[in-house]
Amino acid sequence: MPLHWSQRAASFRHAWRGILHLVRTQPNAWIHLAATLAVIASGWLLHVRRGEWLALILAIGLVWTAEALNTALEALADEISREHRHGLGRAKDAGAAGVLLASIAAAIVGFAVFLPHLLALVER
């Protein structure tokens, strides 16, 4: 059965509510937000090329996706049990590892994109 427009609009509202929850409640999301804004400003100031923008956007999206999924996993684990449970702890650790790995990959993309532009500025 196809979704009606009102159902699609509701799904977008739920997604935006999730984004707002993420930014309001997760300190690491604040770091991601600051990094996202710094990358966008740097890209604009350094006049990065279209392909470089695509790489930066994908890297930013990867980090935000990992953070959102990790936050969801942590919320589910906490809903199951507030007590220390080894399996839930391992799941939460794996979720945090996903965010760390995405952040490392994004930092590497950032260096690959920005370093040539910064070196060109120094040479001027």
N, C-alpha and C positions, 0 to 999 in steps of 0.2 A: 504494500500500500504506500503510495507516494506521500511525502510530507507536504503539508500545505504551507503557504508562505508564513502564516502566523507561527507555525511550529519551527520553521527555519529561523525566523526572527528571534524566537525564544531561545533557540540553541546558541545564537550569537550573544544574546544577553547573558546567558549562563557562562559562556566563555569569557566575556569581559569581566563578569563578576569574579571569575577565577583569577584573571590577571590582576585585578585590583587587590584581591586577597593576597596574592603572591607578593606584590610590591609592598603592601601595608604590613604584612606580618613576618616576612622572611628577611632577616638582616643580610643574608648573602645576595638576595635579590636587589638590595640597595647597592651593593657593590657592582652587580651586573648592570644595573641602571646607570651608575656613574661611568662604568667602562663603556657602555653603549653610547652614551652621550659624548664621551671623550673621543671615541672612534669616529662617530659621525662628524664632530667638529674638526677633527684632524683630517679626515678624508676630504672635507669641504675646503679647508685651508690649504691642503697640499695638492688639490686638484687631481685626486686619483682618477684613473681611467675606469671606463664602464666595467671591464672584466675584473678589475680590482674591487670595485664596489660590489659586484656579485659575490666574490669570495668573502668579503667582509660581512655582507648581509647573511650569507649562509652560515658563517661562523657565529655571528651574533644569534641567529635563529637556533642554531644547535645548542648553544649554552642556555638560552631561555627555555627551550624545550626540555633539556635535561633538568633544569631547576624546577620546572613545573611538574614533571613526572616524579622527581624526587620528593617534592612537597606532597604530592598526592599519595605516594607510597608511604611516607611517614605518617600522614593523617590516617590512612587505613590501618597501618600497624598500631598506632596509638588507640584507634577505635577498638581493635581486637583485644589489646591488653596494655595496660599501663605498667604492668609488672615486667621485670627484665625476663625476656624469653630469648634464648639463644638464636633460634631461627629467625625471629623478627629482627633481632639486632643485626644478624648477618644480612638480611634483606635491606635494612636501612643503610648499612655500611656500603653495600653494593650500589644503592641509589646515590649515595654521596660520592662514591668512586666515579660514577657516570658523569656527575657534574664536574668533578675535578678533571677527568679525561677530556671532556668537551672544552673546558676552560683552557687546558694546556694546548689543545689543538687550535683553539681560537687565537691564543697568544702567538703561536707559531705563524698562523696566517697573518696576524697583524704585523709581526716583524718582517715577514716576507713582502708584504705590501708597502709598509711605511719606510723600511730601512733605505731602499733606493731613493725615495723622495727626500728623506732627511740628508742622505749623503750628497745629493745634488744641491741642496740648499747650502751645505757646508762648503762645497766647491765653488760656489758663486762668490 
